[in-house]
Amino acid sequence: MTKIEIIMALTAGMSIAWAAIVTIYALQAIKKHKAKAAYYQQPKVQCEIARHVLKNKWYTDGGEVFK
């Protein structure tokens, strides 16, 4: 193998490794955010948030807590 072929192989290997790392990180971040969104969509949690908002007198001008 020539130097160019070695450099090209190393560059390709590094690119594939970088793409794999970024993909794994992104999938983990998506999974984490989906879990957080699912938590806030539970009716019990929404009721607790609404009670907190009413207790602290937020949105006294008629705004919406959940949109």
PQR file of N, CA, C, O and H, with PARSE charges and radii, in Angstrom:
ATOM      1  N   MET A   1       0.835  -1.181   0.000 -0.4000 1.5000
ATOM      2  CA  MET A   1       0.000   0.000   0.000 -0.0000 2.0000
ATOM      3  C   MET A   1       0.881   1.246   0.000  0.5500 1.7000
ATOM      4  O   MET A   1       1.941   1.295   0.625 -0.5500 1.4000
ATOM      5  N   THR A   2       0.408   2.220  -0.709 -0.4000 1.5000
ATOM      6  CA  THR A   2       1.149   3.464  -0.750 -0.0000 2.0000
ATOM      7  C   THR A   2       0.708   4.363   0.399  0.5500 1.7000
ATOM      8  O   THR A   2      -0.246   4.069   1.119 -0.5500 1.4000
ATOM      9  H   THR A   2      -0.452   2.180  -1.216  0.4000 1.0000
ATOM     10  N   LYS A   3       1.429   5.457   0.546 -0.4000 1.5000
ATOM     11  CA  LYS A   3       1.088   6.391   1.620 -0.0000 2.0000
ATOM     12  C   LYS A   3      -0.314   6.963   1.445  0.5500 1.7000
ATOM     13  O   LYS A   3      -1.054   7.122   2.416 -0.5500 1.4000
ATOM     14  H   LYS A   3       2.205   5.696  -0.038  0.4000 1.0000
ATOM     15  N   ILE A   4      -0.673   7.272   0.201 -0.4000 1.5000
ATOM     16  CA  ILE A   4      -1.997   7.840  -0.074 -0.0000 2.0000
ATOM     17  C   ILE A   4      -3.084   6.844   0.319  0.5500 1.7000
ATOM     18  O   ILE A   4      -4.086   7.232   0.920 -0.5500 1.4000
ATOM     19  H   ILE A   4      -0.072   7.143  -0.588  0.4000 1.0000
ATOM     20  N   GLU A   5      -2.901   5.571  -0.010 -0.4000 1.5000
ATOM     21  CA  GLU A   5      -3.902   4.556   0.324 -0.0000 2.0000
ATOM     22  C   GLU A   5      -4.032   4.392   1.837  0.5500 1.7000
ATOM     23  O   GLU A   5      -5.137   4.204   2.346 -0.5500 1.4000
ATOM     24  H   GLU A   5      -2.087   5.256  -0.498  0.4000 1.0000
ATOM     25  N   ILE A   6      -2.931   4.462   2.544 -0.4000 1.5000
ATOM     26  CA  ILE A   6      -2.958   4.352   4.004 -0.0000 2.0000
ATOM     27  C   ILE A   6      -3.682   5.552   4.610  0.5500 1.7000
ATOM     28  O   ILE A   6      -4.513   5.403   5.506 -0.5500 1.4000
ATOM     29  H   ILE A   6      -2.034   4.615   2.130  0.4000 1.0000
ATOM     30  N   ILE A   7      -3.353   6.748   4.107 -0.4000 1.5000
ATOM     31  CA  ILE A   7      -4.007   7.963   4.604 -0.0000 2.0000
ATOM     32  C   ILE A   7      -5.505   7.906   4.317  0.5500 1.7000
ATOM     33  O   ILE A   7      -6.311   8.259   5.178 -0.5500 1.4000
ATOM     34  H   ILE A   7      -2.677   6.870   3.380  0.4000 1.0000
ATOM     35  N   MET A   8      -5.882   7.472   3.131 -0.4000 1.5000
ATOM     36  CA  MET A   8      -7.293   7.377   2.770 -0.0000 2.0000
ATOM     37  C   MET A   8      -8.008   6.346   3.653  0.5500 1.7000
ATOM     38  O   MET A   8      -9.138   6.581   4.081 -0.5500 1.4000
ATOM     39  H   MET A   8      -5.226   7.186   2.431  0.4000 1.0000
ATOM     40  N   ALA A   9      -7.367   5.218   3.926 -0.4000 1.5000
ATOM     41  CA  ALA A   9      -7.971   4.192   4.770 -0.0000 2.0000
ATOM     42  C   ALA A   9      -8.138   4.704   6.200  0.5500 1.7000
ATOM     43  O   ALA A   9      -9.177   4.471   6.818 -0.5500 1.4000
ATOM     44  H   ALA A   9      -6.449   5.027   3.578  0.4000 1.0000
ATOM     45  N   LEU A  10      -7.135   5.396   6.731 -0.4000 1.5000
ATOM     46  CA  LEU A  10      -7.228   5.951   8.079 -0.0000 2.0000
ATOM     47  C   LEU A  10      -8.308   7.028   8.154  0.5500 1.7000
ATOM     48  O   LEU A  10      -9.059   7.095   9.127 -0.5500 1.4000
ATOM     49  H   LEU A  10      -6.291   5.585   6.229  0.4000 1.0000
ATOM     50  N   THR A  11      -8.383   7.861   7.134 -0.4000 1.5000
ATOM     51  CA  THR A  11      -9.405   8.904   7.104 -0.0000 2.0000
ATOM     52  C   THR A  11     -10.804   8.289   7.051  0.5500 1.7000
ATOM     53  O   THR A  11     -11.713   8.740   7.747 -0.5500 1.4000
ATOM     54  H   THR A  11      -7.773   7.807   6.343  0.4000 1.0000
ATOM     55  N   ALA A  12     -10.967   7.277   6.237 -0.4000 1.5000
ATOM     56  CA  ALA A  12     -12.267   6.597   6.144 -0.0000 2.0000
ATOM     57  C   ALA A  12     -12.624   5.946   7.477  0.5500 1.7000
ATOM     58  O   ALA A  12     -13.766   6.030   7.927 -0.5500 1.4000
ATOM     59  H   ALA A  12     -10.229   6.910   5.672  0.4000 1.0000
ATOM     60  N   GLY A  13     -11.657   5.307   8.097 -0.4000 1.5000
ATOM     61  CA  GLY A  13     -11.890   4.672   9.392 -0.0000 2.0000
ATOM     62  C   GLY A  13     -12.271   5.677  10.462  0.5500 1.7000
ATOM     63  O   GLY A  13     -13.186   5.438  11.250 -0.5500 1.4000
ATOM     64  H   GLY A  13     -10.729   5.239   7.732  0.4000 1.0000
ATOM     65  N   MET A  14     -11.569   6.801  10.490 -0.4000 1.5000
ATOM     66  CA  MET A  14     -11.883   7.843  11.464 -0.0000 2.0000
ATOM     67  C   MET A  14     -13.268   8.446  11.198  0.5500 1.7000
ATOM     68  O   MET A  14     -14.005   8.745  12.138 -0.5500 1.4000
ATOM     69  H   MET A  14     -10.826   6.995   9.850  0.4000 1.0000
ATOM     70  N   SER A  15     -13.615   8.621   9.939 -0.4000 1.5000
ATOM     71  CA  SER A  15     -14.926   9.169   9.584 -0.0000 2.0000
ATOM     72  C   SER A  15     -16.048   8.222  10.007  0.5500 1.7000
ATOM     73  O   SER A  15     -17.073   8.657  10.533 -0.5500 1.4000
ATOM     74  H   SER A  15     -13.017   8.378   9.176  0.4000 1.0000
ATOM     75  N   ILE A  16     -15.848   6.947   9.776 -0.4000 1.5000
ATOM     76  CA  ILE A  16     -16.859   5.962  10.170 -0.0000 2.0000
ATOM     77  C   ILE A  16     -16.998   5.922  11.687  0.5500 1.7000
ATOM     78  O   ILE A  16     -18.112   5.870  12.208 -0.5500 1.4000
ATOM     79  H   ILE A  16     -15.016   6.594   9.349  0.4000 1.0000
ATOM     80  N   ALA A  17     -15.870   5.946  12.397 -0.4000 1.5000
ATOM     81  CA  ALA A  17     -15.915   5.935  13.865 -0.0000 2.0000
ATOM     82  C   ALA A  17     -16.615   7.193  14.388  0.5500 1.7000
ATOM     83  O   ALA A  17     -17.434   7.110  15.304 -0.5500 1.4000
ATOM     84  H   ALA A  17     -14.966   5.988  11.973  0.4000 1.0000
ATOM     85  N   TRP A  18     -16.300   8.345  13.817 -0.4000 1.5000
ATOM     86  CA  TRP A  18     -16.933   9.605  14.234 -0.0000 2.0000
ATOM     87  C   TRP A  18     -18.432   9.557  13.988  0.5500 1.7000
ATOM     88  O   TRP A  18     -19.215   9.963  14.847 -0.5500 1.4000
ATOM     89  H   TRP A  18     -15.635   8.413  13.073  0.4000 1.0000
ATOM     90  N   ALA A  19     -18.838   9.064  12.819 -0.4000 1.5000
ATOM     91  CA  ALA A  19     -20.263   8.973  12.490 -0.0000 2.0000
ATOM     92  C   ALA A  19     -20.981   8.029  13.458  0.5500 1.7000
ATOM     93  O   ALA A  19     -22.103   8.308  13.881 -0.5500 1.4000
ATOM     94  H   ALA A  19     -18.201   8.734  12.122  0.4000 1.0000
ATOM     95  N   ALA A  20     -20.346   6.929  13.802 -0.4000 1.5000
ATOM     96  CA  ALA A  20     -20.954   5.990  14.739 -0.0000 2.0000
ATOM     97  C   ALA A  20     -21.111   6.618  16.121  0.5500 1.7000
ATOM     98  O   ALA A  20     -22.152   6.454  16.757 -0.5500 1.4000
ATOM     99  H   ALA A  20     -19.435   6.702  13.458  0.4000 1.0000
ATOM    100  N   ILE A  21     -20.109   7.322  16.583 -0.4000 1.5000
ATOM    101  CA  ILE A  21     -20.172   7.968  17.901 -0.0000 2.0000
ATOM    102  C   ILE A  21     -21.269   9.024  17.930  0.5500 1.7000
ATOM    103  O   ILE A  21     -22.042   9.084  18.885 -0.5500 1.4000
ATOM    104  H   ILE A  21     -19.263   7.455  16.066  0.4000 1.0000
ATOM    105  N   VAL A  22     -21.346   9.846  16.908 -0.4000 1.5000
ATOM    106  CA  VAL A  22     -22.373  10.888  16.844 -0.0000 2.0000
ATOM    107  C   VAL A  22     -23.765  10.264  16.787  0.5500 1.7000
ATOM    108  O   VAL A  22     -24.689  10.755  17.436 -0.5500 1.4000
ATOM    109  H   VAL A  22     -20.718   9.797  16.131  0.4000 1.0000
ATOM    110  N   THR A  23     -23.924   9.195  16.025 -0.4000 1.5000
ATOM    111  CA  THR A  23     -25.219   8.524  15.913 -0.0000 2.0000
ATOM    112  C   THR A  23     -25.644   7.934  17.254  0.5500 1.7000
ATOM    113  O   THR A  23     -26.800   8.073  17.653 -0.5500 1.4000
ATOM    114  H   THR A  23     -23.173   8.796  15.498  0.4000 1.0000
ATOM    115  N   ILE A  24     -24.730   7.283  17.944 -0.4000 1.5000
ATOM    116  CA  ILE A  24     -25.051   6.706  19.252 -0.0000 2.0000
ATOM    117  C   ILE A  24     -25.428   7.801  20.241  0.5500 1.7000
ATOM    118  O   ILE A  24     -26.394   7.649  20.989 -0.5500 1.4000
ATOM    119  H   ILE A  24     -23.791   7.170  17.621  0.4000 1.0000
ATOM    120  N   TYR A  25     -24.690   8.889  20.256 -0.4000 1.5000
ATOM    121  CA  TYR A  25     -25.002  10.005  21.148 -0.0000 2.0000
ATOM    122  C   TYR A  25     -26.381  10.586  20.844  0.5500 1.7000
ATOM    123  O   TYR A  25     -27.158  10.867  21.756 -0.5500 1.4000
ATOM    124  H   TYR A  25     -23.905   9.013  19.648  0.4000 1.0000
ATOM    125  N   ALA A  26     -26.678  10.763  19.560 -0.4000 1.5000
ATOM    126  CA  ALA A  26     -27.967  11.326  19.163 -0.0000 2.0000
ATOM    127  C   ALA A  26     -29.116  10.402  19.557  0.5500 1.7000
ATOM    128  O   ALA A  26     -30.148  10.876  20.033 -0.5500 1.4000
ATOM    129  H   ALA A  26     -26.047  10.534  18.819  0.4000 1.0000
ATOM    130  N   LEU A  27     -28.957   9.107  19.369 -0.4000 1.5000
ATOM    131  CA  LEU A  27     -30.006   8.163  19.743 -0.0000 2.0000
ATOM    132  C   LEU A  27     -30.257   8.181  21.251  0.5500 1.7000
ATOM    133  O   LEU A  27     -31.404   8.107  21.692 -0.5500 1.4000
ATOM    134  H   LEU A  27     -28.119   8.723  18.982  0.4000 1.0000
ATOM    135  N   GLN A  28     -29.197   8.277  22.032 -0.4000 1.5000
ATOM    136  CA  GLN A  28     -29.355   8.356  23.490 -0.0000 2.0000
ATOM    137  C   GLN A  28     -30.048   9.648  23.894  0.5500 1.7000
ATOM    138  O   GLN A  28     -30.900   9.637  24.782 -0.5500 1.4000
ATOM    139  H   GLN A  28     -28.265   8.337  21.674  0.4000 1.0000
ATOM    140  N   ALA A  29     -29.700  10.758  23.260 -0.4000 1.5000
ATOM    141  CA  ALA A  29     -30.332  12.039  23.569 -0.0000 2.0000
ATOM    142  C   ALA A  29     -31.820  12.010  23.208  0.5500 1.7000
ATOM    143  O   ALA A  29     -32.648  12.519  23.963 -0.5500 1.4000
ATOM    144  H   ALA A  29     -29.008  10.767  22.538  0.4000 1.0000
ATOM    145  N   ILE A  30     -32.160  11.427  22.075 -0.4000 1.5000
ATOM    146  CA  ILE A  30     -33.555  11.320  21.660 -0.0000 2.0000
ATOM    147  C   ILE A  30     -34.338  10.467  22.649  0.5500 1.7000
ATOM    148  O   ILE A  30     -35.457  10.815  23.028 -0.5500 1.4000
ATOM    149  H   ILE A  30     -31.488  11.014  21.461  0.4000 1.0000
ATOM    150  N   LYS A  31     -33.752   9.355  23.063 -0.4000 1.5000
ATOM    151  CA  LYS A  31     -34.412   8.477  24.028 -0.0000 2.0000
ATOM    152  C   LYS A  31     -34.659   9.208  25.350  0.5500 1.7000
ATOM    153  O   LYS A  31     -35.727   9.074  25.948 -0.5500 1.4000
ATOM    154  H   LYS A  31     -32.844   9.072  22.755  0.4000 1.0000
ATOM    155  N   LYS A  32     -33.678   9.974  25.797 -0.4000 1.5000
ATOM    156  CA  LYS A  32     -33.803  10.724  27.049 -0.0000 2.0000
ATOM    157  C   LYS A  32     -34.916  11.770  26.948  0.5500 1.7000
ATOM    158  O   LYS A  32     -35.722  11.904  27.869 -0.5500 1.4000
ATOM    159  H   LYS A  32     -32.810  10.083  25.311  0.4000 1.0000
ATOM    160  N   HIS A  33     -34.968  12.503  25.846 -0.4000 1.5000
ATOM    161  CA  HIS A  33     -35.962  13.556  25.686 -0.0000 2.0000
ATOM    162  C   HIS A  33     -37.368  12.993  25.491  0.5500 1.7000
ATOM    163  O   HIS A  33     -38.347  13.599  25.925 -0.5500 1.4000
ATOM    164  H   HIS A  33     -34.314  12.394  25.098  0.4000 1.0000
ATOM    165  N   LYS A  34     -37.470  11.827  24.834 -0.4000 1.5000
ATOM    166  CA  LYS A  34     -38.785  11.190  24.690 -0.0000 2.0000
ATOM    167  C   LYS A  34     -39.309  10.755  26.053  0.5500 1.7000
ATOM    168  O   LYS A  34     -40.502  10.881  26.329 -0.5500 1.4000
ATOM    169  H   LYS A  34     -36.675  11.334  24.481  0.4000 1.0000
ATOM    170  N   ALA A  35     -38.423  10.245  26.905 -0.4000 1.5000
ATOM    171  CA  ALA A  35     -38.836   9.835  28.252 -0.0000 2.0000
ATOM    172  C   ALA A  35     -39.302  11.043  29.055  0.5500 1.7000
ATOM    173  O   ALA A  35     -40.293  10.964  29.782 -0.5500 1.4000
ATOM    174  H   ALA A  35     -37.454  10.143  26.681  0.4000 1.0000
ATOM    175  N   LYS A  36     -38.589  12.161  28.925 -0.4000 1.5000
ATOM    176  CA  LYS A  36     -38.973  13.380  29.644 -0.0000 2.0000
ATOM    177  C   LYS A  36     -40.330  13.895  29.140  0.5500 1.7000
ATOM    178  O   LYS A  36     -41.171  14.301  29.941 -0.5500 1.4000
ATOM    179  H   LYS A  36     -37.784  12.225  28.335  0.4000 1.0000
ATOM    180  N   ALA A  37     -40.541  13.880  27.840 -0.4000 1.5000
ATOM    181  CA  ALA A  37     -41.817  14.332  27.276 -0.0000 2.0000
ATOM    182  C   ALA A  37     -42.954  13.417  27.723  0.5500 1.7000
ATOM    183  O   ALA A  37     -44.047  13.891  28.033 -0.5500 1.4000
ATOM    184  H   ALA A  37     -39.857  13.551  27.189  0.4000 1.0000
ATOM    185  N   ALA A  38     -42.705  12.116  27.756 -0.4000 1.5000
ATOM    186  CA  ALA A  38     -43.737  11.166  28.198 -0.0000 2.0000
ATOM    187  C   ALA A  38     -44.097  11.405  29.663  0.5500 1.7000
ATOM    188  O   ALA A  38     -45.259  11.275  30.050 -0.5500 1.4000
ATOM    189  H   ALA A  38     -41.817  11.730  27.504  0.4000 1.0000
ATOM    190  N   TYR A  39     -43.113  11.752  30.465 -0.4000 1.5000
ATOM    191  CA  TYR A  39     -43.374  12.038  31.881 -0.0000 2.0000
ATOM    192  C   TYR A  39     -44.320  13.229  32.018  0.5500 1.7000
ATOM    193  O   TYR A  39     -45.281  13.172  32.784 -0.5500 1.4000
ATOM    194  H   TYR A  39     -42.170  11.858  30.150  0.4000 1.0000
ATOM    195  N   TYR A  40     -44.056  14.291  31.289 -0.4000 1.5000
ATOM    196  CA  TYR A  40     -44.876  15.491  31.395 -0.0000 2.0000
ATOM    197  C   TYR A  40     -46.249  15.333  30.754  0.5500 1.7000
ATOM    198  O   TYR A  40     -47.135  16.148  31.009 -0.5500 1.4000
ATOM    199  H   TYR A  40     -43.275  14.337  30.667  0.4000 1.0000
ATOM    200  N   GLN A  41     -46.449  14.309  29.931 -0.4000 1.5000
ATOM    201  CA  GLN A  41     -47.747  14.075  29.310 -0.0000 2.0000
ATOM    202  C   GLN A  41     -48.680  13.266  30.202  0.5500 1.7000
ATOM    203  O   GLN A  41     -49.855  13.102  29.873 -0.5500 1.4000
ATOM    204  H   GLN A  41     -45.729  13.647  29.723  0.4000 1.0000
ATOM    205  N   GLN A  42     -48.185  12.763  31.313 -0.4000 1.5000
ATOM    206  CA  GLN A  42     -49.039  11.993  32.222 -0.0000 2.0000
ATOM    207  C   GLN A  42     -50.057  12.927  32.870  0.5500 1.7000
ATOM    208  O   GLN A  42     -49.700  14.018  33.313 -0.5500 1.4000
ATOM    209  H   GLN A  42     -47.230  12.896  31.581  0.4000 1.0000
ATOM    210  N   PRO A  43     -51.332  12.504  32.930 -0.5600 1.5000
ATOM    211  CA  PRO A  43     -52.372  13.370  33.508  0.2800 2.0000
ATOM    212  C   PRO A  43     -52.082  13.773  34.962  0.5500 1.7000
ATOM    213  O   PRO A  43     -52.362  14.904  35.358 -0.5500 1.4000
ATOM    214  N   LYS A  44     -51.531  12.864  35.740 -0.4000 1.5000
ATOM    215  CA  LYS A  44     -51.248  13.175  37.141 -0.0000 2.0000
ATOM    216  C   LYS A  44     -50.207  14.295  37.255  0.5500 1.7000
ATOM    217  O   LYS A  44     -50.343  15.196  38.082 -0.5500 1.4000
ATOM    218  H   LYS A  44     -51.303  11.945  35.417  0.4000 1.0000
ATOM    219  N   VAL A  45     -49.189  14.231  36.434 -0.4000 1.5000
ATOM    220  CA  VAL A  45     -48.140  15.250  36.450 -0.0000 2.0000
ATOM    221  C   VAL A  45     -48.698  16.589  35.975  0.5500 1.7000
ATOM    222  O   VAL A  45     -48.357  17.631  36.535 -0.5500 1.4000
ATOM    223  H   VAL A  45     -49.078  13.499  35.761  0.4000 1.0000
ATOM    224  N   GLN A  46     -49.545  16.576  34.956 -0.4000 1.5000
ATOM    225  CA  GLN A  46     -50.134  17.818  34.469 -0.0000 2.0000
ATOM    226  C   GLN A  46     -51.013  18.460  35.534  0.5500 1.7000
ATOM    227  O   GLN A  46     -51.048  19.684  35.667 -0.5500 1.4000
ATOM    228  H   GLN A  46     -49.823  15.730  34.501  0.4000 1.0000
ATOM    229  N   CYS A  47     -51.719  17.632  36.288 -0.4000 1.5000
ATOM    230  CA  CYS A  47     -52.546  18.178  37.377 -0.0000 2.0000
ATOM    231  C   CYS A  47     -51.675  18.811  38.459  0.5500 1.7000
ATOM    232  O   CYS A  47     -52.014  19.864  38.999 -0.5500 1.4000
ATOM    233  H   CYS A  47     -51.691  16.638  36.180  0.4000 1.0000
ATOM    234  N   GLU A  48     -50.558  18.168  38.772 -0.4000 1.5000
ATOM    235  CA  GLU A  48     -49.648  18.734  39.774 -0.0000 2.0000
ATOM    236  C   GLU A  48     -49.082  20.073  39.304  0.5500 1.7000
ATOM    237  O   GLU A  48     -48.974  21.015  40.089 -0.5500 1.4000
ATOM    238  H   GLU A  48     -50.283  17.313  38.333  0.4000 1.0000
ATOM    239  N   ILE A  49     -48.725  20.157  38.035 -0.4000 1.5000
ATOM    240  CA  ILE A  49     -48.196  21.404  37.487 -0.0000 2.0000
ATOM    241  C   ILE A  49     -49.278  22.486  37.530  0.5500 1.7000
ATOM    242  O   ILE A  49     -49.003  23.628  37.900 -0.5500 1.4000
ATOM    243  H   ILE A  49     -48.813  19.392  37.397  0.4000 1.0000
ATOM    244  N   ALA A  50     -50.512  22.124  37.151 -0.4000 1.5000
ATOM    245  CA  ALA A  50     -51.614  23.100  37.159 -0.0000 2.0000
ATOM    246  C   ALA A  50     -51.884  23.593  38.579  0.5500 1.7000
ATOM    247  O   ALA A  50     -52.135  24.780  38.787 -0.5500 1.4000
ATOM    248  H   ALA A  50     -50.735  21.196  36.852  0.4000 1.0000
ATOM    249  N   ARG A  51     -51.833  22.678  39.562 -0.4000 1.5000
ATOM    250  CA  ARG A  51     -52.040  23.092  40.952 -0.0000 2.0000
ATOM    251  C   ARG A  51     -50.953  24.056  41.390  0.5500 1.7000
ATOM    252  O   ARG A  51     -51.230  25.043  42.071 -0.5500 1.4000
ATOM    253  H   ARG A  51     -51.629  21.714  39.393  0.4000 1.0000
ATOM    254  N   HIS A  52     -49.721  23.775  41.003 -0.4000 1.5000
ATOM    255  CA  HIS A  52     -48.600  24.646  41.350 -0.0000 2.0000
ATOM    256  C   HIS A  52     -48.784  26.032  40.733  0.5500 1.7000
ATOM    257  O   HIS A  52     -48.529  27.048  41.380 -0.5500 1.4000
ATOM    258  H   HIS A  52     -49.496  22.973  40.450  0.4000 1.0000
ATOM    259  N   VAL A  53     -49.226  26.062  39.488 -0.4000 1.5000
ATOM    260  CA  VAL A  53     -49.434  27.336  38.792 -0.0000 2.0000
ATOM    261  C   VAL A  53     -50.530  28.139  39.482  0.5500 1.7000
ATOM    262  O   VAL A  53     -50.387  29.342  39.696 -0.5500 1.4000
ATOM    263  H   VAL A  53     -49.433  25.237  38.963  0.4000 1.0000
ATOM    264  N   LEU A  54     -51.629  27.464  39.830 -0.4000 1.5000
ATOM    265  CA  LEU A  54     -52.727  28.163  40.496 -0.0000 2.0000
ATOM    266  C   LEU A  54     -52.322  28.631  41.890  0.5500 1.7000
ATOM    267  O   LEU A  54     -52.700  29.721  42.319 -0.5500 1.4000
ATOM    268  H   LEU A  54     -51.745  26.486  39.656  0.4000 1.0000
ATOM    269  N   LYS A  55     -51.558  27.808  42.589 -0.4000 1.5000
ATOM    270  CA  LYS A  55     -51.123  28.158  43.937 -0.0000 2.0000
ATOM    271  C   LYS A  55     -50.249  29.408  43.925  0.5500 1.7000
ATOM    272  O   LYS A  55     -50.357  30.258  44.808 -0.5500 1.4000
ATOM    273  H   LYS A  55     -51.252  26.923  42.240  0.4000 1.0000
ATOM    274  N   ASN A  56     -49.391  29.512  42.928 -0.4000 1.5000
ATOM    275  CA  ASN A  56     -48.470  30.634  42.840 -0.0000 2.0000
ATOM    276  C   ASN A  56     -49.025  31.808  42.036  0.5500 1.7000
ATOM    277  O   ASN A  56     -48.326  32.791  41.789 -0.5500 1.4000
ATOM    278  H   ASN A  56     -49.304  28.821  42.211  0.4000 1.0000
ATOM    279  N   LYS A  57     -50.286  31.695  41.633 -0.4000 1.5000
ATOM    280  CA  LYS A  57     -51.004  32.760  40.915 -0.0000 2.0000
ATOM    281  C   LYS A  57     -50.300  33.215  39.637  0.5500 1.7000
ATOM    282  O   LYS A  57     -50.225  34.408  39.341 -0.5500 1.4000
ATOM    283  H   LYS A  57     -50.854  30.897  41.834  0.4000 1.0000
ATOM    284  N   TRP A  58     -49.784  32.232  38.884 -0.4000 1.5000
ATOM    285  CA  TRP A  58     -49.226  32.531  37.570 -0.0000 2.0000
ATOM    286  C   TRP A  58     -50.384  32.617  36.595  0.5500 1.7000
ATOM    287  O   TRP A  58     -51.459  32.081  36.866 -0.5500 1.4000
ATOM    288  H   TRP A  58     -49.845  31.263  39.124  0.4000 1.0000
ATOM    289  N   TYR A  59     -50.196  33.254  35.509 -0.4000 1.5000
ATOM    290  CA  TYR A  59     -51.180  33.361  34.435 -0.0000 2.0000
ATOM    291  C   TYR A  59     -52.512  33.911  34.958  0.5500 1.7000
ATOM    292  O   TYR A  59     -53.573  33.382  34.626 -0.5500 1.4000
ATOM    293  H   TYR A  59     -49.323  33.690  35.288  0.4000 1.0000
ATOM    294  N   THR A  60     -52.460  34.941  35.751 -0.4000 1.5000
ATOM    295  CA  THR A  60     -53.693  35.549  36.257 -0.0000 2.0000
ATOM    296  C   THR A  60     -54.435  36.318  35.160  0.5500 1.7000
ATOM    297  O   THR A  60     -55.589  36.705  35.344 -0.5500 1.4000
ATOM    298  H   THR A  60     -51.598  35.370  36.020  0.4000 1.0000
ATOM    299  N   ASP A  61     -53.778  36.536  34.028 -0.4000 1.5000
ATOM    300  CA  ASP A  61     -54.423  37.247  32.933 -0.0000 2.0000
ATOM    301  C   ASP A  61     -55.140  36.300  31.972  0.5500 1.7000
ATOM    302  O   ASP A  61     -55.553  36.724  30.892 -0.5500 1.4000
ATOM    303  H   ASP A  61     -52.841  36.222  33.878  0.4000 1.0000
ATOM    304  N   GLY A  62     -55.297  35.024  32.342 -0.4000 1.5000
ATOM    305  CA  GLY A  62     -56.031  34.077  31.526 -0.0000 2.0000
ATOM    306  C   GLY A  62     -55.179  33.291  30.546  0.5500 1.7000
ATOM    307  O   GLY A  62     -55.719  32.662  29.635 -0.5500 1.4000
ATOM    308  H   GLY A  62     -54.962  34.680  33.218  0.4000 1.0000
ATOM    309  N   GLY A  63     -53.859  33.308  30.709 -0.4000 1.5000
ATOM    310  CA  GLY A  63     -52.986  32.550  29.814 -0.0000 2.0000
ATOM    311  C   GLY A  63     -53.129  31.062  30.020  0.5500 1.7000
ATOM    312  O   GLY A  63     -53.733  30.620  30.997 -0.5500 1.4000
ATOM    313  H   GLY A  63     -53.420  33.818  31.448  0.4000 1.0000
ATOM    314  N   GLU A  64     -52.576  30.283  29.103 -0.4000 1.5000
ATOM    315  CA  GLU A  64     -52.668  28.832  29.176 -0.0000 2.0000
ATOM    316  C   GLU A  64     -51.393  28.274  29.792  0.5500 1.7000
ATOM    317  O   GLU A  64     -50.292  28.753  29.518 -0.5500 1.4000
ATOM    318  H   GLU A  64     -52.085  30.642  28.309  0.4000 1.0000
ATOM    319  N   VAL A  65     -51.562  27.244  30.637 -0.4000 1.5000
ATOM    320  CA  VAL A  65     -50.409  26.560  31.205 -0.0000 2.0000
ATOM    321  C   VAL A  65     -49.882  25.546  30.199  0.5500 1.7000
ATOM    322  O   VAL A  65     -48.677  25.459  29.963 -0.5500 1.4000
ATOM    323  H   VAL A  65     -52.456  26.855  30.859  0.4000 1.0000
ATOM    324  N   PHE A  66     -50.798  24.779  29.608 -0.4000 1.5000
ATOM    325  CA  PHE A  66     -50.419  23.769  28.615 -0.0000 2.0000
ATOM    326  C   PHE A  66     -50.925  24.226  27.258  0.5500 1.7000
ATOM    327  O   PHE A  66     -52.083  24.614  27.109 -0.5500 1.4000
ATOM    328  H   PHE A  66     -51.777  24.850  29.799  0.4000 1.0000
ATOM    329  N   LYS A  67     -50.046  24.175  26.279 -0.4000 1.5000
ATOM    330  CA  LYS A  67     -50.451  24.576  24.930 -0.0000 2.0000
ATOM    331  C   LYS A  67     -50.332  23.395  24.005  0.5500 1.7000
ATOM    332  O   LYS A  67     -50.624  23.511  22.815 -0.5500 1.4000
ATOM    333  H   LYS A  67     -49.105  23.860  26.400  0.4000 1.0000
TER
END
